[in-house]
Amino acid sequence: MDNNHHTSTKRLIPVTKWSEYHPWPPLGGLRHLIYTARTSGFDRCIVKVGRRVLIDENAFFEWTRKKGRK
């Protein structure tokens, strides 16, 4: 078996656990981003599984970089 391919890992963090991994944004700020996700483009960072709302960590930081350039 050839293991020369690279697999990228995608970490999905539950909204309520975000602060255990990152100090920013705080929970209230993250919830605001989720609430305004369609208009801000943040919807590409959100993964919904049933009632759980997860944040795609890589997509979040990419979104942050793009918003910072504007």
C-alpha positions in Angstrom: 0.0 0.0 0.0 1.3 3.4 -1.0 1.2 6.0 1.8 2.6 8.9 -0.2 -0.6 10.9 -0.3 -1.3 13.6 2.2 -4.5 13.7 4.1 -5.6 17.0 5.6 -7.4 16.8 8.9 -10.4 18.9 9.4 -11.1 19.7 13.1 -14.7 20.5 13.7 -15.2 22.2 17.1 -18.6 22.5 18.8 -19.5 26.1 19.5 -19.7 25.5 23.2 -16.1 24.1 23.3 -14.5 26.8 21.1 -13.0 28.6 24.0 -11.1 25.4 25.1 -9.1 25.7 21.8 -9.0 29.4 21.1 -9.3 32.6 23.2 -10.9 34.5 20.3 -13.7 35.1 19.5 -15.5 34.7 22.8 -18.7 32.6 22.9 -20.9 35.6 22.5 -19.0 36.9 19.5 -19.0 33.5 17.9 -22.8 33.2 18.3 -23.1 36.6 16.7 -21.0 35.4 13.7 -23.3 32.4 13.4 -26.4 34.6 13.6 -25.2 36.8 10.8 -23.5 34.0 8.9 -25.4 34.4 5.6 -24.6 38.1 5.2 -21.0 37.9 6.4 -20.0 34.8 4.5 -19.3 33.0 7.9 -21.8 30.2 6.8 -18.8 28.5 5.0 -17.3 27.9 8.5 -20.4 26.3 10.0 -21.2 22.6 9.9 -24.6 21.5 11.3 -25.1 17.9 12.5 -28.6 17.6 13.7 -29.0 20.3 16.3 -25.2 20.6 16.9 -23.4 23.5 15.4 -19.7 22.9 14.7 -17.1 25.3 13.5 -14.6 24.1 10.8 -11.4 25.4 12.3 -9.5 25.7 9.1 -12.4 27.5 7.3 -12.7 29.9 10.3 -9.1 31.0 10.1 -9.2 31.3 6.3 -12.4 33.4 6.6 -10.7 35.6 9.2 -7.7 36.1 6.9 -9.9 37.1 4.0 -12.0 39.5 6.1 -8.8 41.1 7.4 -7.6 41.9 3.9 -10.6 44.0 3.0 
